[in-house]
Amino acid sequence: MPPICKKIKIKYLNGDFISVEFFELNTLAEARKRYPDARVENWPVDFPITAVEVANVVANTNLEFNAKETHFGTGNVMKSCFFSHCSVGLSIT
């Protein structure tokens, strides 16, 4: 049987960081409370859902993201975005 885990957090010696957390959002009200600026009433999902939050810092770069915002390049910020049923939310090449 594989290990069961809801959250994993890893910090590397070079400053890289990643965390992944799975949790349930049972109602629209719970989603609004967790993401007050994300216009959750427009999300194309039916509650309850299992959500995942991913946070990542790539050391010595301008790339950092978490559940609230993404920073990339110089001065580029994405906030309150929702991605569902997609293989890539943001691709930087």
N, C-alpha and C positions, 0 to 999 in steps of 0.2 A: 504494500500500500504506500503511495507517495506521501510525503509530508504535507500536513495541512497548515496553511499560513494565511493570515489576513494582511500582514504588513511585514515588509523587509526594508531595512535601511543599511546602506553600505557606504562607508567613507574610506577613501583610498589615501595612501601616504602622499601622493602628488597633489591632493586637493580636490580630486574628482569626487562626486557624490551622486548617489541615486537612491531613491526610495519609491516603493510601490505599495499602495494600500487599497484593499478591496473592502467595501462596506455597503450596507443596504440603505437606500432612501425609500421609505415606505409610502410617503405622501408628498404632494406638491408643497405643502407647508414645510416639511423637513428640508426639501431642496431649497426653498426660498431662504430658510434660516441659515443653511450652510453657504449658500451663494447669493447673497443679497443683491449683488449688482449684475447678475447674469441673465435676467429676464427669463427665469425658468418656466414661466407660463407658456412660452413659445417653443419649448423643447418638444420635439416630435416623439415623445415616449409616453407610455402608460405606466403609472406607478402601481405596485412597487418595482424597483429596479435594483440591480447590483451595479454599483458604480466603482470606478477605479480612478485613483489620483496618482499621477507619476510626477516626481520632482527630480531634476537633474541639474548638476553644475559640472561644466567641463572646465577644469582649471586652466588658467592662463589664456582664456578666450573670452569673447563677449557673448557666450551662449549659456543661458540659464533659464529654466522653466519650472513652474510648479502649478498647482491647481488654480491659482488666481491670475498669473500673468507669465508671459514669455518675453525674455530680453534676447535680442540677437543683433549682431553688428553694432554700429554706433548710434544709439538713440532710438532704435526700433523696438517697440513694445506692442504686444498683443494682450488685451485684457478681456476677461469674461467671455471666452469663446467656448463653444460646445461642439464636440465632435461625436458622431454616432455612426456606426455601421460603415466605417471607412478604414482602409488599410493605412493611410497616411493623413495626418492632420495638417502637417506643415513639412515641406521638403525644401531644404536649403542645399544647393549644389554648387 
